[in-house]
Amino acid sequence: MVIALNPEQERIVGQAIEAGLIEKAEDAVELGMGTIRLRLETVTPPRANPLSHEDWSKALNEFVNRDRPDAPLLSDEDISRESIYADRGL
């Protein structure tokens, strides 16, 4: 594959070679690919073991139904419509 560089890119690659950051122009592509890989990982983190639909559903149900002894209990008043929307004037 041949990659055509514009004059500014050629200048930067030349400076990188002179500075010892890369040995040859082709190394700039590999360096750029490394940067792109890092950015992709932050945008779409890799999933080591994506869960099947059944496993995901099972994990969600276990999470929802787990015992939570430290969770506060809410009274009927706490969850009443009037209590929830009291500040909205409804």
Long-range contacts (C-beta under 8 A, 24 or more apart in sequence): 3-29
